[in-house]
Amino acid sequence: MPTSLEVLLIIFSALTILSILTIKLSVRFGIPSLVLFLVIGMLAGSDGLGGLYFDNPALVQSLGVIALVFILFSGGLDTEWEGVRPVIWSGLSLSTVGVILTAVTVGWFVSVVQGLSFLEGLLLGAIVSSTDAAAVFMVLRARNAKIPKKLANLLELESGSNDPMGVVLTIAIIQLLTNPATSFVELVEFFLIQMTVGAVVGIAMGELIRWTLNRLKLELTGIYPVLSVAFALLTYGLTAELKGSGFLAVYLAGLFLRRRPIAHRRSLVQFHDGLAWLMQIAMFLILGLQVFPARLLPIAGIGLLVALFLIFVARPLSVHVALVFSTLSFREQMLVAWVGLRGAVPIVLATFPMLAGIRHADTIFHLVFFIALTSVLLQGPPIPWIARRLQLDRSSPNNS
């Protein structure tokens, strides 16, 4: 990569502007914008037209974590509590039971078709186990799909709350691979601490942020978004230092902040929506730069098999099991299963094995990238058609 600050600014701003312009294509043809952002990054990379050599997993992971903090905080802040409350148990089941089942089934399949050990396959399964809210709702808006509000709320809650579960599973399996002496009790303790601390700190910080915003009487209204940014970063950093899930904490902080009236709510939501878009674009561009297209070709066959297994077997199975006690019909569960798009989080998580020195880490990274890309391309565009075929289009009075 060029070292001149001026050149770096020119490259980043040009790629960002180009990415934003491609959103028109996304809206017109129903291609999730993240795919276009990734492609732009790949074309700018060393194997593409731009010829920019970039290979820095540590930087990718750090930037990815920061970006995810703001994306998840914005997701929580943009979620209406009244809409989420009726589906909260179904959402929690999908983000826990569903994620675990997806990881195990995909892990088994990868170990069979790729020849990895079951634990290595399970690592890949854990990495691709979470869904992507940005990809889901960009497709829904782009193709004017009108799925029932109840299902939209469920998908939003699942995609916001299952990322922390995927992160915790990934870290736990890496711990097993790097330290095989780790006991089952230690893993359970790690999981409970991550989730409990993340939930407690997240809820507490959400209440603290709202109290602070409502009590402050600052004449400079532009300072309120700055304060919320500082609080979001503080929430993640504090939770991580306490050995909790920082991603769960920031999502819950945004969710509980929005639960009751807050000062300058509209401007805060709009600011964080714009910031989340900037973070998504920057993250996808960098992830695209980190991928070497030439390394995707050797694993394309296996990657396609795993992606198809994830879409047609692992995801539907995990959804139906996780929602077995819910009031959702079989058709509604089928739509939830199909809309489980993979996106940025798995690709960011795929840098964790690389930094931990896990065997086959580079293969896992490029497999994950291929699987995420295939998932979005295959599942995204047909969503409106599938909703109509399942008679779940919200334009029907029975599905509103």
C-alpha positions as CSV (number, residue, x, y, z in Angstrom):
1,M,0.0,0.0,0.0
2,P,1.2,3.6,-0.6
3,T,2.6,5.3,2.4
4,S,1.9,8.9,1.5
5,L,-1.0,10.2,3.6
6,E,-2.3,12.3,0.7
7,V,-2.4,9.3,-1.7
8,L,-4.1,7.2,1.0
9,L,-6.8,9.8,1.4
10,I,-7.3,10.1,-2.3
11,I,-7.6,6.3,-2.7
12,F,-10.0,5.9,0.3
13,S,-12.2,8.8,-0.6
14,A,-12.4,7.7,-4.3
15,L,-13.3,4.1,-3.4
16,T,-15.9,5.3,-0.9
17,I,-17.5,7.6,-3.5
18,L,-17.5,4.8,-6.0
19,S,-19.1,2.5,-3.5
20,I,-21.9,5.0,-2.7
21,L,-22.6,5.4,-6.4
22,T,-23.0,1.7,-6.8
23,I,-25.9,1.7,-4.3
24,K,-28.1,2.7,-7.3
25,L,-27.2,-0.6,-8.9
26,S,-28.0,-2.4,-5.7
27,V,-31.5,-0.8,-5.5
28,R,-32.3,-1.4,-9.2
29,F,-31.1,-5.0,-9.5
30,G,-31.5,-6.2,-5.9
31,I,-27.8,-7.0,-5.4
32,P,-26.8,-6.4,-1.8
33,S,-24.6,-3.4,-1.6
34,L,-22.0,-5.2,0.5
35,V,-21.2,-7.5,-2.5
36,L,-20.5,-4.4,-4.7
37,F,-18.3,-2.9,-1.9
38,L,-16.3,-6.1,-1.6
39,V,-15.9,-6.4,-5.4
40,I,-14.6,-2.8,-5.6
41,G,-12.1,-3.7,-2.8
42,M,-11.0,-6.8,-4.7
43,L,-10.7,-4.9,-8.0
44,A,-8.5,-2.3,-6.3
45,G,-6.3,-5.0,-4.7
46,S,-3.1,-6.6,-5.8
47,D,-4.9,-9.2,-8.0
48,G,-7.2,-6.6,-9.5
49,L,-7.0,-3.6,-11.7
50,G,-5.8,-1.3,-9.0
51,G,-2.7,-3.3,-8.1
52,L,-2.8,-2.2,-4.4
53,Y,-1.0,-4.9,-2.3
54,F,-2.6,-5.2,1.1
55,D,-2.1,-8.1,3.5
56,N,-2.6,-7.1,7.1
57,P,-5.0,-9.3,9.0
58,A,-4.3,-7.5,12.3
59,L,-5.3,-4.1,10.9
60,V,-8.4,-5.7,9.2
61,Q,-9.5,-7.2,12.5
62,S,-9.0,-4.0,14.4
63,L,-10.8,-1.9,11.9
64,G,-13.5,-4.5,11.6
65,V,-14.1,-4.6,15.4
66,I,-14.4,-0.8,15.5
67,A,-16.8,-0.8,12.6
68,L,-18.9,-3.5,14.1
69,V,-19.2,-1.6,17.3
70,F,-20.8,1.3,15.5
71,I,-22.9,-0.9,13.2
72,L,-24.3,-2.9,16.2
73,F,-24.9,0.2,18.3
74,S,-26.8,1.8,15.4
75,G,-28.8,-1.4,14.9
76,G,-29.9,-1.4,18.5
77,L,-30.7,2.3,18.4
78,D,-32.7,1.8,15.2
79,T,-34.7,-1.1,16.7
80,E,-38.2,-0.3,18.1
81,W,-38.6,-2.0,21.4
82,E,-42.4,-2.4,21.0
83,G,-41.9,-4.3,17.8
84,V,-39.1,-6.6,19.2
85,R,-40.8,-7.5,22.5
86,P,-43.4,-9.9,21.1
87,V,-40.6,-12.0,19.3
88,I,-37.9,-11.7,21.9
89,W,-37.9,-15.3,22.9
90,S,-37.9,-16.6,19.3
91,G,-35.0,-14.2,18.5
92,L,-33.0,-15.3,21.5
93,S,-33.6,-19.0,20.5
94,L,-32.4,-18.3,17.0
95,S,-29.3,-16.4,18.2
96,T,-28.3,-19.2,20.6
97,V,-29.7,-22.6,19.7
98,G,-29.8,-21.7,16.0
99,V,-26.2,-20.4,15.9
100,I,-24.9,-23.5,17.8
101,L,-26.7,-25.9,15.5
102,T,-25.5,-24.1,12.4
103,A,-21.9,-24.2,13.6
104,V,-22.1,-27.9,14.4
105,T,-23.8,-29.1,11.2
106,V,-21.5,-26.9,9.0
107,G,-18.5,-28.0,11.0
108,W,-19.3,-31.7,10.4
109,F,-19.9,-31.2,6.7
110,V,-16.6,-29.2,6.2
111,S,-14.6,-31.9,8.0
112,V,-16.1,-34.5,5.7
113,V,-15.7,-32.7,2.3
114,Q,-12.5,-30.7,3.0
115,G,-10.6,-33.2,5.1
116,L,-10.1,-30.8,8.1
117,S,-10.4,-32.1,11.6
118,F,-13.8,-31.8,13.2
119,L,-12.6,-29.0,15.4
120,E,-11.2,-27.1,12.5
121,G,-14.4,-27.6,10.6
122,L,-16.3,-26.5,13.7
123,L,-14.2,-23.3,13.7
124,L,-15.3,-22.5,10.2
125,G,-18.9,-23.4,11.1
126,A,-18.8,-21.0,14.1
127,I,-17.4,-18.2,11.9
128,V,-20.3,-18.5,9.4
129,S,-23.0,-19.1,12.0
130,S,-24.3,-15.5,12.3
131,T,-26.5,-13.6,9.9
132,D,-26.1,-10.0,8.6
133,A,-28.8,-7.4,9.2
134,A,-27.4,-4.9,6.7
135,A,-27.5,-7.4,3.9
136,V,-31.0,-8.6,4.8
137,F,-32.7,-5.2,4.9
138,M,-30.8,-3.7,2.0
139,V,-32.2,-6.5,-0.2
140,L,-35.7,-6.1,1.3
141,R,-35.7,-2.3,0.5
142,A,-34.1,-2.7,-2.9
143,R,-36.6,-5.2,-4.2
144,N,-39.6,-3.8,-2.4
145,A,-40.3,-7.0,-0.6
146,K,-43.0,-6.6,2.0
147,I,-42.6,-9.4,4.5
148,P,-44.8,-9.4,7.6
149,K,-43.7,-6.9,10.2
150,K,-43.5,-9.6,12.8
151,L,-40.9,-11.5,10.7
152,A,-39.0,-8.4,9.9
153,N,-38.7,-7.6,13.6
154,L,-37.6,-11.2,14.4
155,L,-34.9,-11.1,11.6
156,E,-33.7,-7.7,12.9
157,L,-33.4,-9.0,16.5
158,E,-31.7,-12.2,15.4
159,S,-29.1,-10.6,13.2
160,G,-28.3,-8.0,15.9
161,S,-28.0,-10.5,18.8
162,N,-26.5,-13.5,17.1
163,D,-23.2,-11.8,16.2
164,P,-21.9,-11.9,19.8
165,M,-22.8,-15.6,19.9
166,G,-20.8,-16.3,16.8
167,V,-17.8,-14.3,18.2
168,V,-17.9,-16.2,21.5
169,L,-18.0,-19.6,19.7
170,T,-15.2,-18.6,17.4
171,I,-12.9,-17.5,20.3
172,A,-13.8,-20.6,22.3
173,I,-12.9,-23.0,19.5
174,I,-9.7,-21.1,18.8
175,Q,-8.9,-21.6,22.5
176,L,-9.4,-25.3,22.1
177,L,-7.2,-25.5,19.0
178,T,-4.4,-23.5,20.6
179,N,-4.7,-25.1,24.0
180,P,-6.2,-28.6,23.8
181,A,-6.0,-29.0,27.5
182,T,-8.9,-26.6,27.9
183,S,-11.7,-28.4,29.8
184,F,-15.4,-28.3,29.0
185,V,-16.1,-26.6,32.3
186,E,-13.7,-23.8,31.4
187,L,-15.5,-23.3,28.0
188,V,-18.9,-23.1,29.7
189,E,-17.5,-20.7,32.3
190,F,-16.1,-18.6,29.4
191,F,-19.4,-18.5,27.6
192,L,-21.4,-17.6,30.7
193,I,-19.1,-14.8,31.7
194,Q,-19.1,-13.4,28.1
195,M,-22.8,-13.4,27.9
196,T,-23.7,-12.3,31.4
197,V,-21.2,-9.5,31.6
198,G,-22.1,-8.3,28.1
199,A,-25.8,-8.3,28.9
200,V,-25.4,-6.5,32.3
201,V,-23.0,-3.9,31.1
202,G,-24.9,-3.3,27.9
203,I,-28.2,-2.7,29.7
204,A,-26.6,-0.6,32.4
205,M,-24.8,1.6,29.8
206,G,-27.9,2.0,27.8
207,E,-29.7,3.4,30.8
208,L,-26.7,5.6,31.7
209,I,-26.4,7.0,28.2
210,R,-30.1,7.9,28.1
211,W,-30.0,9.5,31.6
212,T,-26.9,11.5,30.6
213,L,-28.4,12.7,27.3
214,N,-31.7,13.7,29.0
215,R,-30.0,15.5,31.9
216,L,-27.5,17.5,29.9
217,K,-28.7,20.9,28.7
218,L,-26.0,21.8,26.2
219,E,-26.6,24.6,23.8
220,L,-24.4,22.9,21.2
221,T,-26.7,20.2,19.9
222,G,-24.0,18.9,17.6
223,I,-22.1,17.6,20.6
224,Y,-24.7,15.0,21.5
225,P,-23.8,12.6,18.7
226,V,-20.1,13.0,19.7
227,L,-21.1,12.0,23.2
228,S,-23.0,9.0,22.0
229,V,-20.0,7.8,19.9
230,A,-17.7,8.1,23.0
231,F,-20.3,6.1,25.0
232,A,-20.5,3.4,22.4
233,L,-16.7,2.9,22.4
234,L,-16.6,3.1,26.2
235,T,-19.3,0.3,26.4
236,Y,-17.3,-2.0,24.1
237,G,-13.9,-1.3,25.8
238,L,-15.3,-1.6,29.3
239,T,-17.1,-4.8,28.6
240,A,-14.1,-6.4,26.9
241,E,-11.9,-5.5,29.9
242,L,-14.4,-7.2,32.2
243,K,-14.1,-10.3,30.0
244,G,-17.6,-9.9,28.6
245,S,-19.0,-9.8,25.0
246,G,-18.4,-6.2,23.9
247,F,-20.6,-6.8,20.8
248,L,-23.5,-7.9,22.8
249,A,-23.1,-4.9,25.1
250,V,-23.1,-2.3,22.4
251,Y,-26.1,-3.8,20.7
252,L,-28.1,-3.9,24.0
253,A,-26.9,-0.4,24.9
254,G,-28.4,0.9,21.7
255,L,-31.6,-1.1,22.2
256,F,-32.2,-0.1,25.8
257,L,-31.2,3.5,25.0
258,R,-34.1,3.6,22.4
259,R,-36.5,1.8,24.8
260,R,-37.7,5.1,26.3
261,P,-37.8,8.7,25.1
262,I,-34.4,10.4,24.7
263,A,-33.3,13.9,23.9
264,H,-32.4,14.6,20.2
265,R,-33.5,11.1,19.3
266,R,-34.1,11.8,15.6
267,S,-30.7,13.5,15.1
268,L,-28.9,10.7,17.0
269,V,-30.6,8.0,15.0
270,Q,-29.8,9.7,11.7
271,F,-26.2,10.4,12.7
272,H,-25.5,6.8,13.7
273,D,-27.3,5.5,10.6
274,G,-24.8,7.5,8.5
275,L,-21.9,6.5,10.6
276,A,-22.9,2.8,10.3
277,W,-23.0,3.2,6.5
278,L,-19.5,4.7,6.5
279,M,-18.3,1.9,8.7
280,Q,-19.8,-0.7,6.4
281,I,-18.3,0.7,3.3
282,A,-14.9,1.1,4.9
283,M,-15.0,-2.4,6.4
284,F,-16.1,-4.1,3.1
285,L,-13.5,-2.2,1.1
286,I,-10.7,-3.3,3.4
287,L,-12.0,-6.9,3.5
288,G,-12.1,-6.9,-0.3
289,L,-8.5,-5.7,-0.3
290,Q,-7.4,-8.4,2.1
291,V,-8.8,-11.1,-0.2
292,F,-6.6,-12.5,-3.0
293,P,-9.0,-13.6,-5.8
294,A,-6.3,-16.0,-7.1
295,R,-6.6,-17.9,-3.9
296,L,-10.4,-18.2,-4.2
297,L,-10.2,-20.4,-7.3
298,P,-8.7,-23.5,-5.7
299,I,-11.3,-23.6,-3.0
300,A,-14.3,-22.5,-5.2
301,G,-15.7,-26.0,-5.6
302,I,-15.6,-26.8,-1.9
303,G,-16.7,-23.3,-1.0
304,L,-19.8,-23.7,-3.2
305,L,-20.6,-27.1,-1.7
306,V,-20.4,-25.7,1.8
307,A,-22.4,-22.6,0.9
308,L,-25.2,-24.8,-0.6
309,F,-25.2,-27.0,2.5
310,L,-25.4,-23.9,4.7
311,I,-28.3,-22.5,2.7
312,F,-30.4,-25.6,2.1
313,V,-29.6,-27.8,5.1
314,A,-27.8,-26.2,8.1
315,R,-29.8,-22.9,8.2
316,P,-33.3,-24.4,7.7
317,L,-32.6,-27.2,10.2
318,S,-31.3,-24.8,12.8
319,V,-34.3,-22.4,12.3
320,H,-36.9,-25.2,12.6
321,V,-35.3,-26.6,15.7
322,A,-34.8,-23.2,17.3
323,L,-38.5,-22.2,16.6
324,V,-40.1,-25.5,17.4
325,F,-42.0,-24.0,20.3
326,S,-42.8,-20.7,18.6
327,T,-46.2,-19.7,17.2
328,L,-44.7,-19.2,13.7
329,S,-46.1,-21.3,11.0
330,F,-43.9,-23.6,8.9
331,R,-44.1,-21.2,6.0
332,E,-43.0,-18.3,8.2
333,Q,-40.1,-20.4,9.5
334,M,-39.1,-21.2,5.9
335,L,-38.9,-17.5,5.0
336,V,-36.8,-16.8,8.2
337,A,-34.5,-19.7,7.1
338,W,-34.1,-18.3,3.6
339,V,-33.4,-14.7,4.7
340,G,-30.4,-15.8,6.9
341,L,-27.8,-14.0,4.8
342,R,-24.1,-14.0,5.7
343,G,-22.1,-10.8,5.5
344,A,-19.3,-8.9,7.1
345,V,-19.1,-10.4,10.6
346,P,-18.0,-13.9,9.3
347,I,-15.3,-12.4,7.2
348,V,-14.0,-10.3,10.1
349,L,-14.1,-13.3,12.4
350,A,-12.1,-15.3,9.8
351,T,-9.1,-13.1,10.6
352,F,-9.1,-14.4,14.2
353,P,-7.6,-17.8,13.2
354,M,-5.0,-16.1,11.0
355,L,-3.7,-14.0,14.0
356,A,-3.9,-17.0,16.3
357,G,-1.7,-19.0,14.0
358,I,-4.3,-21.8,13.4
359,R,-3.4,-24.4,10.9
360,H,-5.2,-23.9,7.5
361,A,-6.2,-20.3,8.6
362,D,-5.6,-18.9,5.2
363,T,-7.8,-21.6,3.6
364,I,-10.5,-20.9,6.2
365,F,-10.4,-17.2,5.6
366,H,-10.9,-17.6,1.8
367,L,-13.6,-20.3,2.3
368,V,-15.5,-18.0,4.6
369,F,-15.2,-15.1,2.1
370,F,-16.5,-17.4,-0.7
371,I,-19.3,-18.7,1.4
372,A,-20.5,-15.3,2.5
373,L,-20.3,-13.9,-1.0
374,T,-22.2,-16.9,-2.4
375,S,-24.8,-16.7,0.3
376,V,-25.6,-13.1,-0.4
377,L,-25.7,-13.6,-4.2
378,L,-27.9,-16.7,-4.1
379,Q,-30.2,-15.8,-1.3
380,G,-30.6,-12.1,-1.6
381,P,-32.3,-11.4,-5.0
382,P,-35.0,-14.1,-4.8
383,I,-36.3,-13.0,-1.3
384,P,-39.3,-11.0,-2.7
385,W,-40.3,-13.9,-5.0
386,I,-40.0,-16.4,-2.2
387,A,-42.1,-14.3,0.1
388,R,-44.8,-14.1,-2.5
389,R,-44.6,-17.9,-3.2
390,L,-45.0,-18.6,0.5
391,Q,-47.9,-16.1,0.5
392,L,-46.2,-14.0,3.1
393,D,-46.1,-10.7,1.2
394,R,-47.3,-7.9,3.5
395,S,-49.4,-6.4,0.8
396,S,-51.9,-9.1,1.7
397,P,-54.2,-7.8,4.5
398,N,-53.7,-11.1,6.4
399,N,-49.9,-10.6,6.6
400,S,-49.7,-7.0,7.9
